[in-house]
Amino acid sequence: MNIKTLNQSTIEEYRKDDLHYVGQTTPFGKQLILHQSQGTKVWDANGKEYLDFISGIAVNNVGHTNPEVVEAIIEQAKQMLHVNVFGKSLVPVQVDLAKELAKVTPDGLDKIFFTNSGTEAIEGAIKLARRATGKHKIIAFEGAFHGRTCGSLSISYREVYRKPFEPLLPGVTFVPFNDLKAAEQAITPEVGMVIIEPIQGEGGVHVPSDDFLPGLRALCDQNGAMLVLDEIQTGFGRTGKFFACEHWNVVPDILVVAKALGGGMPLGGFISRPEVMNILTDPPLSHMTTFGGHPVSCAAGLASLNIINRDKLVERSAIFGNEIQNRLKEFQKKYPVIVDVRGKGLMIGLEFATPELTKKIVGRAQDLGLILSWSIYAGGTVRVAPPLNVLPEEIDQALNILEKAITESI
Ligand SMILES: Cc1ncc(COP(=O)(O)O)c(C=O)c1O
């Protein structure tokens, strides 16, 4: 592969211009300048190669810059980019993707409203649940992360990110994750929506006990609330099932997707039963977005979905996920600084004794050519989430680097 690089002065110029012209999420500037990607590998502007074991945070399930996805993008881009939406134009590739998605979503969840991102899909789910139940009270969970726009921020747990933007949505109660007794107390007939990530991602990769999600389903049924599952991070094979809710045979009222849905292009959606989704047609245009379900994103999503199905990436995620977890548990026996290894499929959390040590290990791993990341809400937990088509030799290489980073950091 011909690796494209930039010279040092251009790199320095980009660093300066990025800080000056591009809105930043931290005051520190960015570490990596990524310039090229393929499969599990990414290259920085100096041509240094990295294994990406975070997959653009659970986006690149079919690998970076997958050639079949790129081909679909090129074909669609040549044929048609954006056209008038506003309820007027039918876009065939959008329908193709919606129809294929209905084959992999839980029973009855056949209708998707396309958005551009995860947080925007959560906003749509909040509106739909409100309209469908006529109730505004929401139960969310401690440790939850659902996005950064005002509605999704209202139901995300970390106060440090919520407080500066208050007042946010009223009527939100946070309940301890995986505490069915507490949920039983909180889910009353006044509640319209219970929203949860089936496996918490940014909260630190927490898998609930087997009775928790079925218990929430029953409580929602008893109290006339909609169960909304945020599968933005857990969907599309990430946890070893197509959707994480399948681990517990729970069917939500609304399923929220994004990230891997677009195969690397921006695309999200909220999915429900047709009779529920149709509520948004009254009054006409009561929910809408200019770019949601963009033809190029849908073409990429369709190609990506075909790859996931054809190459049995869901099964692969389960098998490789188990293997990586077992090998990390061996590490845990050797290095007591590893407090816990948990997760399902290729959504794995590796918790170290302190956030400081975690950051040191992640930094060292990156120097050695392995990209990892800690959870936004749980600085001590490293996420391990490679593309689902990661190769066995790449797993070996990554785990060797990780072990070296651990031994050099403790
Ligand atoms: C579970 C979950 N929900 C919502 C979001 C927000 O999605 P987006 O960043 O596309 O707005 C994320 C993003 O990390 C997520 O992990």
The ligand as a MOL file (V3000), in Angstrom:
LIG
                    3D

  0  0  0     0  0            999 V3000
M  V30 BEGIN CTAB
M  V30 COUNTS 16 16 0 0 0
M  V30 BEGIN ATOM
M  V30 1 C -24.5470 4.9370 23.5520 0
M  V30 2 C -24.3790 6.2160 22.7930 0
M  V30 3 N -25.4560 6.9820 22.5670 0
M  V30 4 C -25.3670 8.1300 21.8580 0
M  V30 5 C -24.1650 8.5650 21.3470 0
M  V30 6 C -24.0880 9.8420 20.5580 0
M  V30 7 O -23.8900 9.5680 19.2140 0
M  V30 8 P -23.2630 10.6930 18.2290 0
M  V30 9 O -21.8600 10.9220 18.7020 0
M  V30 10 O -23.3580 10.1030 16.8670 0
M  V30 11 O -24.1050 11.9020 18.3840 0
M  V30 12 C -23.0120 7.7920 21.5640 0
M  V30 13 C -21.7050 8.2380 21.0520 0
M  V30 14 O -20.6510 7.8670 21.5240 0
M  V30 15 C -23.1190 6.5850 22.3030 0
M  V30 16 O -22.0530 5.8200 22.5440 0
M  V30 END ATOM
M  V30 BEGIN BOND
M  V30 1 1 1 2
M  V30 2 1 2 3
M  V30 3 2 2 15
M  V30 4 2 3 4
M  V30 5 1 4 5
M  V30 6 1 5 6
M  V30 7 2 5 12
M  V30 8 1 6 7
M  V30 9 1 7 8
M  V30 10 2 8 9
M  V30 11 1 8 10
M  V30 12 1 8 11
M  V30 13 1 12 13
M  V30 14 1 12 15
M  V30 15 2 13 14
M  V30 16 1 15 16
M  V30 END BOND
M  V30 END CTAB
M  END
